[in-house]
């Protein structure tokens, strides 16, 4: 092989090598392009995912911002409501230590919020109720874990700073976390002094109205009984007056003077009896309407009693022996003459009425230690023990007095008159042996002369 041929072969081999190198570089470049393309696709996908994630994050940020704004608004509304609640509003831990307090709370306890926070609410409870308050607080803590634990309510006396104690209505509810564990307490306190006063006034008004209705009913019944009994009691003396007057009109010229005097005394006795009845009714009416008053004046008790006995002896027509004893100080006694007449005339009239004819009736008056002591004693039918406790009730008559005229008002009037004097009356009686009444009246110091 010559040099030319060898050179040609070498050239051909070089060309083939060059061709192969070009093909290898093209293949490698293609592979690199494919790799770059794949990476670019992955980067593009990653960028798309990143954009999507960024958009989602932006949306979440917006939602979080909106939630934060809502939370701020809710917190603001809560704070406004917390402050605007008219009642004192506290938030405490489970031990009752104050963590929050509204303006009404500081007003109720008359102290600043800075002092309230961190202080136990029990320091404002009155000392006498402090133990009971702490027991109540312990009870709240022990039972607040119960699922159906309800709001607790009670009343407590508080002592605000530098002011008078108050009565507060307390309401407490539990604060729980997401695990239903007790973490605090909410308190509402309200000053109920005014409502208590209003309630007391209403109760007083209701009671006054009830008593007024009862009194009106009793007064109506009293008037009805009074009319019935009075008409019955007036009928007998009126009949006596009418018959005696008629007999005197037609037959006095035929009668002796003594017989005429007998009928005149009957008329006088009947008139005195009716006068006594009218006086009793008048006193009873004044007592029921509240117009019966004590008007004491200086009295000579012995003379007063003697004059009264003379009037009563006329109506008795000497059917009984009257024994009078008067031992009084020379100083006049300050008593109500009108009421004293009612007391003594009713007591002594009963002595005469319930004693057998011909028997002795005793009457005495003494004074001691600025007190007047009056005593009447008869030896008549007496008062049954079961009737003594009712003897001073209006229209009550002893069970053994059915056949003896009377309205049952006298002793009631005696008791009223004695009470107005601030005195007392004592009854001692035995069936068939008689009755003794002792009246003790203190001299009045306030004269209305």
Beta strands, then each sheet from edge to edge (+ up, - down):
strand 1: 88-92
strand 2: 98-101
strand 3: 152-158
strand 4: 166-176
strand 5: 182-191
strand 6: 297-299
strand 7: 321-327
strand 8: 333-335
strand 9: 360-368
strand 10: 371-377
strand 11: 424-430
strand 12: 434-442
sheet 1: 2+ 1- 5+ 4- 3+
sheet 2: 6+ 8-
sheet 3: 7+ 9+ 10- 12+ 11-
end
